[in-house]
Amino acid sequence: MAEENQTEVLIIGAGNIGRVYGYHLFKGGAKIHYYVREHNKQNLINYPLIMHGLSSVIRLCNKTSTEKFSDYTVTTDKDISNGNAPNLPEHLDYVIFTVPAHRLSEGDWLKTLITFINDKYQKNVYYTSPIPDETGMERLLNMGIDKSQLIAGQTNVCSYFAPLADQKYEPRSKDIIEKDNEEKNPNKVIVFCPTIPDIVGNLTEEAKEAADKYVNILNKGGLKTINIKKDTEYGINALLAAPLFTCFAMFNWNFYNIGRNLDTMSLMTASLCEVSSIIMKKTNNQCNFLVKIVPFIPTLLFASVLILIHFISLYVCSFDIEAFCNAHFKVKLGEQTDYWNNIINSEAEKYDVDITNFKKLIKQYKETSKKDE
């Protein structure tokens, strides 16, 4: 592929998701540029990103491959704020946000970045995120991005910094662990495991060609992805995660202990019903099937499924599901409790939905969190 025709991608954040996408887009033929905070710059420049890919979610079928990735440039928040980003290309095709949603509202870095990109590339850039903002990308529209520039997304890759705390199973072999430790790489290593295909969706007809091209690059790079040609609706469905994360975090994501505590399980399922009511009213019942069936799932069935997942994590999955969830989502919830809570309370008031059980669950979670401190 000629240099002038190479697809140029700017990835916001170089965490575990940003690295997985950067690596696979690079393998698919794209040129990768990372945008990070100034203090992360030197580590990314001086040390390669080490990744271990798991070929299967089934432990007995899994084979682990190791990759080192360093073919990228680095631009920082300081570069953009100074209006001088020499590492960015002359043309840019995609910007991919891989930072947690609540980071988007911290400070003015996002507005500064988008203004810089609009000025430099005259809005000839498409934006997407494999870990979308709970506002359904409305935040980006408010920053001056046109809807025709947006591509909805949702990742289904499990990736994490190794090793996980309190993990009961380690997918890396002893030899790989020894090599990782010998590297003394400040960027840490990640383990990733694709599950079902990742999904994207063009929100407008103008973005269809760009969405298809993006999907083709990821598939060529080895990350199975499909274009569903519509909104992934993550911004709508994400609200359901709040009661789940809140409940699970109180038990450190031990699904066996969660499933046995029927009082908390009952409070969680009641909270899910309240949140699903918000979504159904918000969408005038034009939401997906999962949201609609939530009120009909018995607590005992839910509890049984969680206990089953516990044993799958122990003996079947190629990585420790419970340790993975605890490492990621407990921290995420801790940072975003007020963020989620404010959204749901605002939506409940707007659509006149009683969320008494959800409020009780949040209160119980906060009390438990204080005890753990």
KELUMNU-875966 format. One record per residue (C-alpha): residue number from 1; z, x, y. Coordinates in steps of 0.25 Angstrom, whole numbers. Example, Ala and Ser with C-alpha at 12.3 -4.5 7.8 and 13.67 -1.06 7.14 Angstrom:
BEGIN
SITE resi     w     u     v
SITE    1    31    49   -18
SITE    2    29    55    -4
***
This chain:
BEGIN
SITE resi     w     u     v
SITE    1     0     0     0
SITE    2    -4     6    14
SITE    3     7     9    23
SITE    4     2    -1    34
SITE    5     2   -12    24
SITE    6    15   -10    18
SITE    7    25   -21    20
SITE    8    37   -18    29
SITE    9    50   -24    26
SITE   10    63   -23    34
SITE   11    76   -26    26
SITE   12    88   -29    34
SITE   13   100   -23    26
SITE   14   100   -13    15
SITE   15   111   -19     6
SITE   16   109   -23    -8
SITE   17    98   -34    -6
SITE   18    91   -26     5
SITE   19    89   -14    -5
SITE   20    84   -23   -16
SITE   21    74   -30    -7
SITE   22    70   -17     0
SITE   23    68   -10   -13
SITE   24    59   -21   -20
SITE   25    51   -23    -7
SITE   26    49    -8    -7
SITE   27    44    -8   -21
SITE   28    35   -19   -18
SITE   29    28   -11    -7
SITE   30    36   -14     6
SITE   31    41    -4    15
SITE   32    56    -6    18
SITE   33    64    -4    30
SITE   34    79    -7    31
SITE   35    87   -12    43
SITE   36   102    -8    42
SITE   37   114    -5    51
SITE   38   114     9    57
SITE   39   125    14    48
SITE   40   117    11    35
SITE   41   105    19    39
SITE   42   108    33    34
SITE   43   112    29    20
SITE   44    99    21    19
SITE   45    91    33    24
SITE   46    98    44    16
SITE   47   101    37     3
SITE   48    92    29    -6
SITE   49    95    14   -10
SITE   50    99    14   -25
SITE   51    97     1   -33
SITE   52    98    -3   -47
SITE   53    90   -15   -52
SITE   54    94   -24   -63
SITE   55    82   -29   -71
SITE   56    90   -41   -76
SITE   57   102   -50   -73
SITE   58   104   -50   -88
SITE   59   113   -38   -92
SITE   60   106   -35  -106
SITE   61    92   -36  -100
SITE   62    95   -28   -88
SITE   63    89   -14   -84
SITE   64    94    -6   -72
SITE   65    84     1   -63
SITE   66    88    11   -52
SITE   67    80    12   -39
SITE   68    82    21   -27
SITE   69    76    15   -14
SITE   70    74    23    -1
SITE   71    60    20     4
SITE   72    64    12    17
SITE   73    67    14    31
SITE   74    80    11    39
SITE   75    81     4    52
SITE   76    95     1    58
SITE   77   101   -10    67
SITE   78   103     2    77
SITE   79    88     4    77
SITE   80    85   -10    80
SITE   81    95   -12    91
SITE   82    89     1    97
SITE   83    75    -5    96
SITE   84    70     7    89
SITE   85    67     6    74
SITE   86    58    17    70
SITE   87    59    14    55
SITE   88    53     0    56
SITE   89    38    -1    53
SITE   90    27    -5    62
SITE   91    26   -19    55
SITE   92    36   -26    47
SITE   93    34   -37    37
SITE   94    48   -42    32
SITE   95    62   -41    37
SITE   96    72   -44    25
SITE   97    86   -48    28
SITE   98    96   -43    17
SITE   99   109   -43    25
SITE  100   120   -54    23
SITE  101   118   -66    31
SITE  102   130   -65    40
SITE  103   125   -51    44
SITE  104   114   -58    51
SITE  105   123   -64    62
SITE  106   131   -51    64
SITE  107   128   -45    78
SITE  108   114   -45    84
SITE  109   107   -36    74
SITE  110    98   -47    68
SITE  111    93   -52    82
SITE  112    91   -38    86
SITE  113    83   -35    73
SITE  114    74   -47    73
SITE  115    71   -45    88
SITE  116    67   -31    85
SITE  117    58   -35    74
SITE  118    52   -47    82
SITE  119    49   -37    93
SITE  120    43   -26    84
SITE  121    35   -35    74
SITE  122    32   -47    82
SITE  123    38   -56    72
SITE  124    28   -52    61
SITE  125    39   -50    51
SITE  126    45   -59    40
SITE  127    60   -61    38
SITE  128    67   -64    25
SITE  129    80   -62    17
SITE  130    84   -61     3
SITE  131    98   -65     7
SITE  132    95   -75    17
SITE  133   104   -80    29
SITE  134   111   -93    26
SITE  135   105   -99    39
SITE  136    92   -99    31
SITE  137    86   -89    40
SITE  138    88   -97    53
SITE  139    96   -85    59
SITE  140    83   -77    58
SITE  141    75   -88    65
SITE  142    85   -88    76
SITE  143    83   -73    78
SITE  144    68   -75    82
SITE  145    61   -75    68
SITE  146    51   -86    66
SITE  147    52   -94    53
SITE  148    38   -90    49
SITE  149    44   -76    48
SITE  150    55   -80    38
SITE  151    54   -79    23
SITE  152    66   -85    15
SITE  153    72   -77     4
SITE  154    83   -77    -7
SITE  155    86   -65   -16
SITE  156    91   -66   -30
SITE  157    94   -52   -32
SITE  158   108   -48   -35
SITE  159   110   -34   -29
SITE  160   123   -26   -26
SITE  161   129   -13   -23
SITE  162   134    -6   -35
SITE  163   144    -6   -41
SITE  164   150   -20   -39
SITE  165   165   -21   -38
SITE  166   172   -26   -50
SITE  167   159   -28   -58
SITE  168   161   -30   -73
SITE  169   147   -25   -76
SITE  170   139   -13   -70
SITE  171   124   -14   -72
SITE  172   122     0   -69
SITE  173   123    10   -80
SITE  174   133    22   -79
SITE  175   122    32   -77
SITE  176   117    23   -65
SITE  177   131    22   -59
SITE  178   133    37   -60
SITE  179   120    40   -53
SITE  180   123    30   -42
SITE  181   137    36   -40
SITE  182   130    50   -39
SITE  183   121    45   -28
SITE  184   132    43   -19
SITE  185   123    34   -11
SITE  186   130    27     1
SITE  187   120    16     0
SITE  188   126    12   -13
SITE  189   118     7   -25
SITE  190   114    -8   -28
SITE  191   111   -15   -41
SITE  192   101   -27   -40
SITE  193    97   -37   -50
SITE  194    86   -48   -47
SITE  195    89   -61   -53
SITE  196    79   -72   -50
SITE  197    67   -70   -41
SITE  198    71   -68   -26
SITE  199    65   -79   -17
SITE  200    58   -80    -4
SITE  201    51   -91     4
SITE  202    42   -92    16
SITE  203    47  -102    26
SITE  204    34  -104    32
SITE  205    19  -103    28
SITE  206    18   -91    38
SITE  207    28   -83    30
SITE  208    21   -86    16
SITE  209    13   -74    15
SITE  210    24   -65    20
SITE  211    34   -71    10
SITE  212    24   -69    -2
SITE  213    21   -55     2
SITE  214    36   -52     2
SITE  215    38   -58   -11
SITE  216    26   -50   -17
SITE  217    33   -37   -12
SITE  218    46   -40   -18
SITE  219    40   -44   -31
SITE  220    31   -32   -31
SITE  221    44   -24   -29
SITE  222    51   -30   -41
SITE  223    59   -41   -35
SITE  224    55   -54   -40
SITE  225    53   -64   -28
SITE  226    46   -77   -26
SITE  227    42   -85   -14
SITE  228    46   -99   -14
SITE  229    38  -102    -1
SITE  230    50  -110     5
SITE  231    64  -107    11
SITE  232    73  -102     0
SITE  233    84  -111     7
SITE  234    95  -100     6
SITE  235   100  -104    20
SITE  236   103  -118    14
SITE  237   108  -115     0
SITE  238   116  -103     4
SITE  239   128  -112     9
SITE  240   131  -115    -6
SITE  241   135  -101    -8
SITE  242   147  -102     2
SITE  243   156  -110    -8
SITE  244   151  -102   -20
SITE  245   154   -89   -13
SITE  246   167   -94    -8
SITE  247   172   -98   -21
SITE  248   167   -86   -29
SITE  249   173   -76   -19
SITE  250   187   -82   -21
SITE  251   186   -77   -36
SITE  252   178   -64   -33
SITE  253   166   -70   -40
SITE  254   172   -71   -53
SITE  255   165   -83   -59
SITE  256   174   -85   -70
SITE  257   187   -86   -61
SITE  258   179   -95   -52
SITE  259   174  -105   -63
SITE  260   189  -106   -68
SITE  261   194  -110   -55
SITE  262   190  -125   -54
SITE  263   198  -128   -41
SITE  264   190  -118   -34
SITE  265   177  -122   -41
SITE  266   179  -136   -37
SITE  267   181  -132   -23
SITE  268   168  -124   -23
SITE  269   159  -134   -30
SITE  270   164  -144   -19
SITE  271   161  -134    -8
SITE  272   147  -133   -14
SITE  273   145  -148   -14
SITE  274   149  -148     1
SITE  275   139  -136     4
SITE  276   128  -142    -4
SITE  277   130  -155     4
SITE  278   128  -147    17
SITE  279   115  -141    12
SITE  280   110  -155     7
SITE  281   113  -161    20
SITE  282   107  -149    28
SITE  283    94  -150    20
SITE  284    93  -165    19
SITE  285    94  -163     3
SITE  286    82  -154     4
SITE  287    89  -143    -3
SITE  288    88  -136   -16
SITE  289    93  -142   -30
SITE  290   104  -132   -31
SITE  291   111  -138   -18
SITE  292   109  -152   -23
SITE  293   116  -150   -36
SITE  294   128  -143   -31
SITE  295   136  -155   -29
SITE  296   134  -159   -44
SITE  297   138  -146   -50
SITE  298   152  -149   -57
SITE  299   163  -138   -54
SITE  300   165  -136   -69
SITE  301   150  -133   -71
SITE  302   150  -123   -59
SITE  303   163  -116   -65
SITE  304   157  -115   -79
SITE  305   144  -108   -73
SITE  306   153   -98   -65
SITE  307   161   -94   -78
SITE  308   147   -92   -85
SITE  309   142   -83   -74
SITE  310   155   -75   -75
SITE  311   152   -72   -90
SITE  312   137   -69   -86
SITE  313   141   -59   -76
SITE  314   150   -52   -86
SITE  315   141   -52   -98
SITE  316   126   -55   -94
SITE  317   122   -52   -80
SITE  318   117   -38   -77
SITE  319   127   -36   -66
SITE  320   140   -42   -63
SITE  321   138   -55   -56
SITE  322   152   -58   -52
SITE  323   154   -44   -46
SITE  324   141   -45   -39
SITE  325   144   -58   -32
SITE  326   158   -54   -29
SITE  327   153   -41   -22
SITE  328   142   -48   -14
SITE  329   146   -63   -11
SITE  330   161   -61   -10
SITE  331   159   -51     1
SITE  332   148   -59     7
SITE  333   157   -72     7
SITE  334   168   -64    14
SITE  335   159   -60    25
SITE  336   152   -73    27
SITE  337   163   -84    24
SITE  338   163   -88    38
SITE  339   148   -87    39
SITE  340   146   -97    27
SITE  341   158  -106    31
SITE  342   153  -108    45
SITE  343   139  -111    40
SITE  344   144  -122    30
SITE  345   154  -128    40
SITE  346   143  -129    51
SITE  347   133  -135    41
SITE  348   144  -145    35
SITE  349   147  -150    49
SITE  350   133  -151    53
SITE  351   129  -159    40
SITE  352   143  -167    39
SITE  353   147  -161    26
SITE  354   162  -160    22
SITE  355   165  -146    17
SITE  356   180  -148    14
SITE  357   179  -140     1
SITE  358   171  -129     6
SITE  359   181  -127    17
SITE  360   192  -127     6
SITE  361   184  -116    -2
SITE  362   182  -107    11
SITE  363   197  -108    14
SITE  364   201  -105    -1
SITE  365   191   -93     0
SITE  366   197   -87    13
SITE  367   211   -89     7
SITE  368   207   -81    -6
SITE  369   200   -70     3
SITE  370   213   -68    11
SITE  371   221   -66    -2
SITE  372   211   -56    -7
SITE  373   212   -48     6
***
